[in-house]
Amino acid sequence: MQHIRRQLRQELGLDIHISESDAVPRMLECCAQSMNAETRALGEHLGEVSGIRRAPPALTEAQLIAKYMERYTGTLRG
């Protein structure tokens, strides 16, 4: 966790204290949004070790339409 804190401080300028009640979820979220592959990998490892799973990313409107159009095979009614 210390390594992740240092990495996030250096990369994003964030100062997350381990004593904060939401420290782990915040670190996981920041790691997931990072452009650095090493930081993202550290966040994934932290998620596995801590047992905290991030919510899946929200799909855009276009992605939702594509997802549901693949499944629907019936006729369209106007």
C-alpha positions in Angstrom: 0.0 0.0 0.0 2.9 2.3 0.7 4.2 1.8 -2.8 0.8 2.5 -4.3 0.5 5.7 -2.2 4.0 6.9 -3.4 3.2 6.0 -7.0 -0.1 7.9 -6.9 1.5 10.9 -5.1 4.2 11.0 -7.8 1.9 10.4 -10.8 -1.2 12.2 -9.8 -0.2 14.5 -7.0 -2.6 12.7 -4.6 -1.9 12.4 -0.9 -4.0 9.5 0.5 -3.5 8.6 4.1 -3.9 5.0 5.1 -5.8 6.0 8.2 -8.6 7.4 6.1 -11.7 5.2 6.1 -12.0 5.3 2.3 -8.2 5.0 1.6 -8.3 1.6 -0.2 -11.3 2.3 -2.4 -9.8 5.7 -3.4 -6.5 4.0 -4.2 -8.3 1.4 -6.3 -10.2 4.0 -8.2 -7.1 6.2 -8.9 -5.1 3.2 -10.0 -7.8 2.1 -12.4 -7.9 5.6 -14.0 -4.1 5.8 -14.2 -2.3 5.9 -17.6 0.6 3.9 -16.1 0.4 0.2 -16.6 2.4 -0.5 -13.5 0.0 1.6 -11.4 -3.0 -0.2 -12.8 -1.4 -3.6 -12.1 -0.6 -2.5 -8.5 -4.3 -1.5 -8.1 -5.5 -4.8 -9.4 -3.2 -6.6 -6.9 -4.5 -4.4 -4.1 -8.1 -5.3 -5.1 -7.3 -9.0 -5.0 -5.5 -8.8 -1.6 -8.1 -6.5 0.0 -11.1 -8.3 -1.5 -12.6 -5.0 -2.6 -14.0 -5.0 -6.1 -14.5 -1.9 -8.1 -17.8 -1.3 -9.7 -17.7 -2.0 -13.5 -17.3 1.1 -15.5 -20.5 2.7 -16.7 -21.3 2.1 -20.3 -21.9 5.0 -22.7 -25.2 5.3 -24.4 -23.8 4.0 -27.7 -22.3 1.0 -25.9 -25.6 0.2 -24.2 -27.4 0.3 -27.5 -24.8 -2.0 -29.1 -25.0 -4.4 -26.2 -28.8 -4.8 -26.3 -29.1 -4.8 -30.1 -26.9 -7.8 -30.2 -29.2 -9.8 -28.0 -32.6 -8.7 -29.3 -33.7 -10.8 -32.2 -37.4 -9.9 -32.4 -39.2 -7.4 -34.7 -39.1 -3.7 -34.0 -42.4 -2.0 -33.5 -42.8 1.6 -33.9 
